[in-house]
Amino acid sequence: ILGRYSSYRIMIEGHANRLIYSSRAAAEREEQEELKPLSKARAQTVREALAERGIQPDRMSTKGLGGTQPVVPYDAENPENWRSNSWKNRRVEFILLKDKP
């Protein structure tokens, strides 16, 4: 789409897998110190790969969302199910944006 339509841009959102912590403070510390930077780096790596393939860098922006938007939420009643599916939270998503005419 970006190669074909010059009026489109993308937001590349990186996501990470939040771990299970016994305290809210530990979870928030991990989010700020590890997950946000990890997810931002994940999105930037995808941006660099697309730029190497000819997409203009100024048409792409990145955002690291850490573990704030899980696809597989933590299930306190069945933590094993969450652990087996938590890889789904480690992902990159593309948001297609159209410039105004």
N, CA, C and O of each residue as an XYZ file, in Angstrom:
404
protein
N       0.843     -1.195      0.000
C       0.000      0.000      0.000
C       0.880      1.248      0.000
O       0.621      2.190     -0.749
N       1.924      1.259      0.841
C       2.785      2.438      0.897
C       3.527      2.652     -0.414
O       3.754      3.792     -0.819
N       3.905      1.572     -1.076
C       4.590      1.691     -2.342
C       3.692      2.184     -3.463
O       4.159      2.803     -4.419
N       2.417      1.911     -3.341
C       1.471      2.248     -4.402
C       0.789      3.597     -4.202
O       0.506      4.300     -5.172
N       0.522      3.961     -2.945
C      -0.234      5.183     -2.648
C       0.619      6.130     -1.806
O       0.878      5.870     -0.632
N       1.043      7.210     -2.410
C       1.929      8.143     -1.709
C       1.218      8.970     -0.637
O       1.879      9.621      0.173
N      -0.096      8.955     -0.618
C      -0.827      9.738      0.386
C      -1.018      8.988      1.701
O      -1.626      9.509      2.636
N      -0.500      7.767      1.769
C      -0.646      6.982      2.987
C       0.645      6.977      3.800
O       1.750      7.031      3.261
N       0.462      6.911      5.109
C       1.568      6.756      6.055
C       1.187      5.606      6.985
O       0.049      5.138      6.970
N       2.132      5.160      7.781
C       1.800      4.144      8.785
C       2.391      4.502     10.140
O       3.449      5.123     10.246
N       1.675      4.092     11.154
C       2.170      4.107     12.525
C       2.506      2.659     12.828
O       1.662      1.776     12.679
N       3.733      2.415     13.253
C       4.170      1.068     13.588
C       4.188      0.971     15.109
O       4.964      1.655     15.775
N       3.334      0.124     15.643
C       3.221     -0.038     17.090
C       3.876     -1.339     17.530
O       3.531     -2.419     17.049
N       4.823     -1.220     18.447
C       5.462     -2.389     19.020
C       4.795     -2.755     20.337
O       4.430     -1.884     21.126
N       4.641     -4.047     20.563
C       4.024     -4.545     21.787
C       4.946     -5.585     22.423
O       5.744     -6.224     21.736
N       4.830     -5.744     23.714
C       5.644     -6.710     24.446
C       4.754     -7.534     25.360
O       3.586     -7.210     25.578
N       5.321     -8.589     25.880
C       4.599     -9.491     26.758
C       4.869     -9.126     28.213
O       6.007     -9.186     28.678
N       3.841     -8.757     28.905
C       3.974     -8.423     30.323
C       4.065     -9.708     31.127
O       3.345    -10.672     30.866
N       4.943     -9.711     32.091
C       5.087    -10.872     32.960
C       4.131    -10.771     34.137
O       3.475     -9.746     34.325
N       4.055    -11.814     34.913
C       3.181    -11.839     36.079
C       4.015    -11.475     37.308
O       5.019    -12.127     37.594
N       3.601    -10.440     38.029
C       4.316     -9.999     39.215
C       3.408    -10.041     40.436
O       2.185     -9.952     40.339
N       4.045    -10.179     41.566
C       3.285    -10.223     42.810
C       2.870     -8.835     43.267
O       1.936     -8.699     44.057
N       3.552     -7.801     42.783
C       3.181     -6.448     43.207
C       2.993     -5.543     42.002
O       3.626     -5.718     40.961
N       2.126     -4.592     42.167
C       1.858     -3.614     41.109
C       3.095     -2.753     40.842
O       3.370     -2.399     39.695
N       3.831     -2.421     41.886
C       5.035     -1.600     41.730
C       6.075     -2.302     40.857
O       6.704     -1.670     40.009
N       6.252     -3.589     41.061
C       7.215     -4.350     40.248
C       6.771     -4.396     38.793
O       7.595     -4.288     37.885
N       5.483     -4.555     38.571
C       4.954     -4.598     37.203
C       5.141     -3.237     36.520
O       5.528     -3.186     35.352
N       4.874     -2.150     37.223
C       5.040     -0.821     36.651
C       6.503     -0.511     36.367
O       6.816      0.135     35.367
N       7.399     -0.965     37.235
C       8.833     -0.766     37.023
C       9.281     -1.510     35.761
O      10.013     -0.961     34.938
N       8.836     -2.761     35.616
C       9.188     -3.524     34.417
C       8.652     -2.834     33.167
O       9.337     -2.769     32.146
N       7.438     -2.326     33.249
C       6.821     -1.654     32.100
C       7.684     -0.479     31.640
O       7.971     -0.352     30.450
N       8.093      0.368     32.562
C       8.853      1.571     32.204
C      10.305      1.275     31.831
O      10.842      1.885     30.906
N      10.936      0.357     32.535
C      12.368      0.112     32.339
C      12.667     -0.904     31.245
O      13.731     -0.844     30.629
N      11.762     -1.826     30.995
C      12.053     -2.898     30.051
C      11.067     -2.988     28.886
O      11.481     -3.012     27.727
N       9.789     -3.037     29.179
C       8.818     -3.319     28.126
C       8.620     -2.171     27.145
O       8.551     -2.401     25.937
N       8.527     -0.941     27.639
C       8.369      0.196     26.726
C       9.578      0.318     25.796
O       9.398      0.433     24.584
N      10.821      0.295     26.335
C      11.978      0.361     25.428
C      12.052     -0.835     24.468
O      12.402     -0.662     23.300
N      11.729     -2.031     24.941
C      11.751     -3.216     24.082
C      10.744     -3.087     22.942
O      11.071     -3.359     21.787
N       9.542     -2.680     23.262
C       8.516     -2.569     22.232
C       8.829     -1.430     21.256
O       8.532     -1.548     20.067
N       9.412     -0.347     21.727
C       9.828      0.757     20.848
C      10.926      0.269     19.893
O      10.886      0.560     18.698
N      11.899     -0.467     20.421
C      12.971     -1.014     19.572
C      12.410     -1.987     18.546
O      12.877     -2.028     17.407
N      11.422     -2.761     18.935
C      10.782     -3.713     18.007
C      10.148     -2.953     16.841
O      10.312     -3.341     15.684
N       9.434     -1.887     17.139
C       8.797     -1.087     16.095
C       9.839     -0.387     15.219
O       9.672     -0.314     14.001
N      10.902      0.124     15.821
C      11.942      0.807     15.049
C      12.684     -0.155     14.125
O      13.084      0.230     13.027
N      12.871     -1.390     14.553
C      13.515     -2.387     13.699
C      12.675     -2.651     12.453
O      13.217     -2.785     11.356
N      11.370     -2.726     12.614
C      10.479     -2.919     11.468
C      10.536     -1.693     10.558
O      10.554     -1.827      9.334
N      10.564     -0.511     11.148
C      10.662      0.732     10.352
C      11.942      0.727      9.524
O      11.916      1.067      8.341
N      13.054      0.348     10.130
C      14.331      0.287      9.409
C      14.282     -0.728      8.269
O      14.809     -0.474      7.186
N      13.658     -1.861      8.508
C      13.547     -2.890      7.463
C      12.708     -2.377      6.291
O      13.040     -2.636      5.135
N      11.638     -1.663      6.578
C      10.810     -1.110      5.505
C      11.559     -0.011      4.751
O      11.436      0.101      3.531
N      12.331      0.796      5.474
C      13.122      1.845      4.828
C      14.164      1.228      3.887
O      14.417      1.757      2.804
N      14.760      0.121      4.299
C      15.718     -0.572      3.439
C      15.062     -1.109      2.171
O      15.730     -1.344      1.164
N      13.755     -1.298      2.231
C      13.005     -1.802      1.079
C      12.366     -0.677      0.258
O      11.546     -0.929     -0.625
N      12.753      0.564      0.562
C      12.342      1.682     -0.277
C      11.216      2.557      0.233
O      10.828      3.501     -0.455
N      10.677      2.285      1.403
C       9.626      3.149      1.950
C      10.298      4.346      2.621
O      11.220      4.180      3.420
N       9.832      5.557      2.293
C      10.443      6.762      2.843
C      10.244      6.805      4.364
O       9.123      6.663      4.853
N      11.334      7.000      5.103
C      11.247      7.017      6.577
C      10.288      8.061      7.132
O       9.684      7.844      8.182
N      10.138      9.193      6.445
C       9.243     10.236      6.969
C       7.763      9.871      6.831
O       6.900     10.608      7.309
N       7.462      8.749      6.187
C       6.081      8.274      6.070
C       5.752      7.240      7.138
O       4.650      6.692      7.162
N       6.710      6.977      8.018
C       6.514      5.968      9.061
C       6.850      6.569     10.419
O       7.856      7.262     10.572
N       6.010      6.300     11.387
C       6.304      6.682     12.762
C       6.186      5.430     13.629
O       5.536      4.455     13.251
N       6.816      5.474     14.783
C       6.813      4.306     15.666
C       6.348      4.687     17.061
O       6.450      5.836     17.493
N       5.839      3.683     17.738
C       5.394      3.857     19.117
C       5.615      2.543     19.851
O       5.285      1.476     19.334
N       6.167      2.616     21.042
C       6.318      1.443     21.883
C       5.254      1.442     22.959
O       5.219      2.339     23.801
N       4.398      0.457     22.939
C       3.286      0.402     23.894
C       3.530     -0.569     25.040
O       2.675     -0.727     25.911
N       4.674     -1.212     25.049
C       4.988     -2.133     26.135
C       3.965     -3.246     26.221
O       3.563     -3.818     25.208
N       3.549     -3.546     27.432
C       2.566     -4.595     27.658
C       1.193     -4.059     27.981
O       0.394     -4.743     28.621
N       0.904     -2.835     27.544
C      -0.342     -2.178     27.927
C      -1.569     -2.620     27.146
O      -2.693     -2.362     27.578
N      -1.383     -3.283     25.997
C      -2.516     -3.692     25.170
C      -2.387     -5.161     24.782
O      -2.183     -5.474     23.609
N      -2.502     -6.049     25.738
C      -2.327     -7.471     25.428
C      -3.470     -8.024     24.581
O      -4.627     -7.634     24.740
N      -3.125     -8.931     23.688
C      -4.128     -9.667     22.910
C      -4.674    -10.790     23.784
O      -5.864    -11.104     23.746
N      -3.790    -11.384     24.564
C      -4.158    -12.439     25.495
C      -4.036    -11.862     26.907
O      -2.926    -11.757     27.429
N      -5.146    -11.490     27.530
C      -5.065    -10.921     28.873
C      -4.703    -11.979     29.910
O      -4.912    -13.175     29.704
N      -4.165    -11.519     31.007
C      -3.812    -12.420     32.094
C      -5.080    -12.990     32.716
O      -5.999    -12.251     33.070
N      -5.116    -14.298     32.842
C      -6.256    -15.002     33.425
C      -5.813    -15.555     34.775
O      -5.139    -16.584     34.835
N      -6.185    -14.884     35.847
C      -5.752    -15.286     37.188
C      -6.244    -16.680     37.548
O      -5.600    -17.385     38.325
N      -7.374    -17.080     36.992
C      -7.916    -18.396     37.315
C      -7.236    -19.505     36.520
O      -7.284    -20.669     36.916
N      -6.611    -19.159     35.415
C      -5.954    -20.157     34.586
C      -4.637    -19.587     34.034
O      -4.529    -19.347     32.832
N      -3.641    -19.368     34.895
C      -2.393    -18.749     34.448
C      -1.633    -19.571     33.413
O      -0.894    -18.998     32.611
N      -1.789    -20.892     33.404
C      -1.083    -21.704     32.414
C      -1.567    -21.403     30.997
O      -0.777    -21.409     30.054
N      -2.856    -21.143     30.851
C      -3.398    -20.786     29.548
C      -2.766    -19.484     29.064
O      -2.401    -19.366     27.895
N      -2.637    -18.511     29.957
C      -2.014    -17.238     29.590
C      -0.559    -17.447     29.185
O      -0.105    -16.892     28.184
N       0.168    -18.242     29.956
C       1.581    -18.475     29.645
C       1.752    -19.141     28.279
O       2.657    -18.784     27.526
N       0.901    -20.093     27.961
C       1.045    -20.807     26.692
C       0.673    -19.935     25.492
O       1.101    -20.220     24.373
N      -0.110    -18.885     25.703
C      -0.530    -18.011     24.610
C       0.098    -16.619     24.666
O      -0.199    -15.784     23.811
N       0.946    -16.352     25.635
C       1.458    -14.993     25.830
C       2.350    -14.525     24.695
O       2.563    -13.323     24.543
N       2.876    -15.443     23.895
C       3.692    -15.043     22.741
C       2.903    -14.159     21.786
O       3.492    -13.387     21.028
N       1.577    -14.262     21.813
C       0.744    -13.433     20.937
C       0.854    -11.952     21.286
O       0.576    -11.090     20.453
N       1.258    -11.665     22.513
C       1.401    -10.273     22.934
C       2.695     -9.648     22.428
O       2.833     -8.425     22.438
N       3.634    -10.460     21.991
C       4.898     -9.962     21.419
C       4.675     -9.775     19.930
O       4.780    -10.727     19.157
N       4.368     -8.551     19.527
C       3.970     -8.343     18.146
C       4.217     -6.898     17.709
O       4.540     -6.025     18.514
N       4.052     -6.682     16.405
C       4.083     -5.354     15.811
C       2.793     -5.205     15.022
O       2.390     -6.110     14.291
N       2.156     -4.065     15.176
C       0.928     -3.793     14.437
C       1.122     -2.538     13.604
O       1.857     -1.628     13.991
N       0.456     -2.497     12.455
C       0.519     -1.356     11.558
C      -0.824     -0.638     11.563
O      -1.876     -1.259     11.414
N      -0.772      0.664     11.734
C      -1.965      1.497     11.651
C      -1.808      2.328     10.385
O      -0.885      3.136     10.280
N      -2.686      2.136      9.445
C      -2.638      2.843      8.170
C      -3.277      4.223      8.340
O      -4.396      4.341      8.840
N      -2.554      5.264      7.919
C      -3.028      6.642      8.057
C      -3.038      7.300      6.678
O      -2.087      7.156      5.910
N      -4.090      8.006      6.375
C      -4.160      8.708      5.086
C      -3.995     10.197      5.360
O      -4.675     10.772      6.210
N      -3.065     10.813      4.612
C      -2.895     12.253      4.733
C      -4.130     12.967      4.203
O      -4.785     12.495      3.273
N      -4.437     14.100      4.802
C      -5.564     14.887      4.312
C      -5.169     15.555      3.001
O      -4.032     16.000      2.845
N      -6.109     15.626      2.060
C      -5.789     16.242      0.748
C      -5.529     17.722      0.854
O      -5.251     18.373     -0.153
